[in-house]
Amino acid sequence: MLDHVLALIQDNDHFFITTHLGADGDALGSQLALGRFLEQMGKTVAMVNSDEHDYTLDWMPGAEHVEVYDGDLAQQQALAEADVAFVLDTNDEERIGRVGTLVKEATATTVLIDHHLNPEQWFDVLFVRDTAAATGELVYEIIDGLDPGLLDEAVATALYTAIVTDTGSFRYSSVTPGLHRTIAEILERGGIEPAPIHETIYDRKSMPGLRLLGRMLNRIRLRHNDQLGYSVVTQRMVEDTGASWDDKQGFVNYVLSIEGVKAALLFSETDDGAKISFRSEADVRVDEWARHFGGGGHRNAAGAYVKRPTLEKTIEDVVAAAPNYIEFAPRHAPGDALSPEDQSYLETLLDGASDSE
Ligand SMILES: [Mn+2]
């Protein structure tokens, strides 16, 4: 596991790093942190993804060094010459996109660094922990194990962003005292302040993005005794508001924030189906439910791509399947019976009522 990865880094010189499609804060942050760290160790590093990262992350130090794969000779050569190819934040060839297939077929030793459940079998070395809050937490452990002195401002900013975005700003059940200690180390060693990073990530919403949020909020529906919430983002809504696909990042959390809602879904219409985001409260699991629809993820945050003739059909199928995976309390559960105190109070009221007759 970790020791094997540390040895591979010490013993080799050429590295290739990739991550999942539509790289988010954890994916790009982990990639930039590991890439910069390796470069500081004097290694040769190529960072190549199958598509563009979320545009709201363009500010991250070094983001311009991450390339989008276009079959370019230099990119092919970088992979061919790589001793080690890292895959970060996804354990699934398809989720990496076409670079995934290239990495799988490359001669390089493939190393998976990830915190998702059920890794595919083709990786040579695994450094995975599904209880890790973010892939960034695992990358920190690699840096800490090799040369923590190289954790500079840029590496710290990338790691902090990875962890803050994958924990909903330190809210999720994956957050532990150990993670906060790691964060303290990252802040101190990198000499960075958390507030400006939070402002950059969360307080720079676009007006079209907020209008799209408004439309999404209007379309929230509740099912299963109001304990399941869901909403949609259609292509039409995105076009009408002038928003970008990336703007719906985090929308599903608004649905989950409704009191009484245990699990939330966001259906985002794609050209040939829908992308579904599953979220749940800590003691409710959604990963099996997502897996049933061909997706995967974490216990409380998962995703799936589903193809159905219509968006309505997709919604109906996924919502209808919910009780197979989640226990929804009946509206008036037997456990909701009046307490003895309430019962006797009610009786005094009733007595009073009969007295007045
Ligand atoms: Mn992650």
Boltz pocket constraint, residues with backbone or C-beta under 6 A from the ligand:
constraints:
  - pocket:
      binder: B
      contacts: [[A, 26], [A, 27], [A, 89], [A, 115], [A, 133], [A, 134], [A, 135], [A, 166]]
      max_distance: 6.0
